[in-house]
Amino acid sequence: MKAKLYEDLPLSLRDVQDQLLQLALHTSYSKDVRAVLIFEDDPPNIFETLQPLVQYVRKRRLIPPWIFTRKFVEESLDAYPLEFLDICTAYTNMICNSDILKGLQFHKKDLRLQMERELRSKWLLTRQALLDNPYKPASVRKTVVISRTAVYPVLKGLLHIHDRAVPATLEEAIKQGGELCKINLSPLSDLISGIQQANSYLETLKKMIQYVQSLKL
């Protein structure tokens, strides 16, 4: 349903289609859909030129798109490997003059480092946020859901490091990831009804941190 809202998105890019290498839709494990635009170079007067795109996204309350150049993608795979792994394992092309996302290569050491950094960050920030409203189930649930969404790319990194194909569904990624690291990863998708379940999620993050830290690559 969310992808249908993007059907006419190319019309908002008519003035820059000659410079556009790739327009794709990325669907995350959380079911969010986001457009990814890759140009050879930034369009001239980018802030004015892309206003039709901005208005299209704003009118439909869509997630703001990622806008990259080819060079930015190629030079960022060591700094943002999880983000680009997440994108390139779950995208559909709308316009493709050059498939920049296809066949991106990632170094396992770069992935491991960002995985640990991401897990530690989410453990710390989630715990801090839960301290503010530990007795309000709705607030606890929202905090954990937001945190888990950011952790899902780590699952993809875990599988990629072990030379596993990245599954299309979160359920399968959790199953395979749990088997690999011998950790019960069900708190990454369990219903959060209160602070007890949130604590289980935080404990799972701690175990994942220890596992990722132990990897020898």
Secondary structure, DSSP 8 states (H G I E B T S, - for coil): -TGGGGTTGGGGGGGGGGGEEEEEEEE-TT--EEEEEEESS--TTHHHHTHHHHHHHHHTT----EEEEHHHHHHSTTTSHHHHHHHHTSEEEEEESS-TTTT----HHHHHHHHHHHHHHHHHHHHHHHHH-TT-HHHHHHHHHHHHHHHHHHHHHHHHHTT----SSHHHHHHHHHHHHT---GGGTS---SHHHHHHHHHHHHHHHHHHHH---
